[in-house]
Amino acid sequence: MPYKAAKISFDGSHYIATPKENFPQGRRRRKARPLPDAELDKKEQFKTAYTESKKLSRKERKSTLTAL
């Protein structure tokens, strides 16, 4: 048992070493939430505007995309 990675506790008369596998630490991943309809509509609107803007010149493209 690696003593450096163990959690040491004292119950009053004895020292107890708990292995690291028994006390996981760190942040856990959150479950992915589905996007609301408003965000999906905005995303779709941006995708269509982006595909249309590929045909424009660079200055026109920048002004078109920032207007959204």
Residue pairs with C-beta under 8 A, 6 or more apart in sequence:
1 17
1 19
2 20
3 17
5 19
5 20
6 17
6 18
6 19
6 20
7 17
7 18
7 20
7 22
7 23
8 15
8 16
8 17
8 18
9 15
9 16
9 18
10 16
35 43
45 68
46 68
49 64
49 65
49 68
50 65
52 64
53 60
53 61
53 64
53 65
54 61
56 64
